[in-house]
Amino acid sequence: MFDAIWDMKIGYVLCGIIWSLACGFAVGNYACSLVHRLPRGKLMLDKTPYCGNCGTLLQTKDLFPVFSALWLRHKCRYCKQPFPVSHTWTELLVGLLFVLAFFQHGYGEHFILIAFIGVFLITLAAIEANDDVIIGKILLCLVVFGMIYRTLVDGSIFGFVQSGLTGLIVSAFLWRKEVKKVGHVYMLPPKAQMVAAGALCVGQQQMMLFAALMLAFTAFFFLLACLRHKKLALSVPFGLAVILPLLYPKLSLLALIR
């Protein structure tokens, strides 16, 4: 877990943690805008940050990640209506993700790519949890960053092509009853597209680990959703099954079994 910082001085490690948290919270704050706007068909830059209930433009003091939400007790300063607690969780999770990526990979190409793949996964899960929809634009971003990451790690484009095709075939089989023909093209349902994108990100060598984690986390969150009488958001276990092999590439299915 501490591969990148093992030989660093404590001062550099502390600075790295603080910087990672600050960047993570800021990016998480931006991701919250995606969580609110994308399901509603709104553009990111069509309006400065505003309250989703009353539409009032937010001031700088309202936009400090995590701290503003806690200070205001998750209520709008102007209309006093509550906003989703998932926004704060999104900021916290992205901050934690940046710190873990720093611990494992330090600052560099791997840190940037894994951090942003994680941001897309968290955003995808938050949107499905709030609005019960999987956004294709986020899946596309996930695929692009996953392709870049696999090319960097594998040293060729064959890795993501092979793993992506494997994920595509498996997901098409699992959701074969939901495949639709649009014109001359067969369209996979969003959940199948999501699983195929995840397989592309983790690569062929970690495919079995990805499948095992996906099954285990899905079973766990399904039971949790049943206890809470809520619907399972599949992108939550999916996100965990993708990010763990990327954060810890030495993790293996055999190690988990042992």
Helices and strands as residue ranges (DSSP letters): H 10-37, G 38-40, G 60-62, H 67-71, H 86-105, H 109-131, H 136-154, H 158-174, G 176-178, E 180-182, E 185-187, H 190-202, H 207-227, H 235-247, H 253-257
